[in-house]
Amino acid sequence: MKILECQNLTKTYGKIPALQDINLSIESGRIVGLLGPNGSGKTTLIKLANALLTPSQGKILVCNTLPGKQTHAMVSYLPERSAIPKWMTTTQILDFYEDFYTDFQRDTAEKMLKHLQIPSKQRLKQMSKGTQEKVQLIMVMSRLAKLYLLDEPIGGVDPATRDYILSTIIGNYNPEASVIISTHLIADVEKILDDVIFINQGHVVLQTTVDTIREEKEMSVDAYFREVFRC
């Protein structure tokens, strides 16, 4: 089943193109790295899939449906910057997600929060940046969504915590769903990726499997990315 599909997708801001004539599809059960330099169009693509932007031309589909009210129940989105009010305590955030999303698995979230020793009465604004990111990721990954959109999910956490966060992504998503991870920390995430999409200046320059890169190029995804986008 196609979880995400782009058909001649173009998005411009005024006269400036952010995405140009994108054609791609992502099947169910895949963890996909969306990789590219700053300003390449990664966040624009994620926002289009989450119905935060509308295409200038072409089409984007989530489970064969145009992004909108219907797909909000299918998509679990972690933005690069938090949308959770900073005055909320951990418990209030749990309550909010439970009220707002029918597919939210509160028990799963509580187990992960306990494992990370995050106090239930602590407010988000009292937490370190890394702890805030952990809380947000736990909430996003505790939904039984069809598509998980993660924009820089490990950007603000220390290396010692990254393995736990990556194992959380693997262990807590619906196996019939797909995960798209936009990140610059390729070496850290490539061990969990099935596929990669390289994007540059609004164009998809490569969509392939991680195994293909390793077998045909005889190098890691991180090394190949550096070669493709060498300045």
Order of alpha helices (4+ residues) and beta strands (2+ residues): beta-beta-beta-alpha-beta-beta-alpha-alpha-alpha-beta-alpha-beta-alpha-beta-beta-alpha
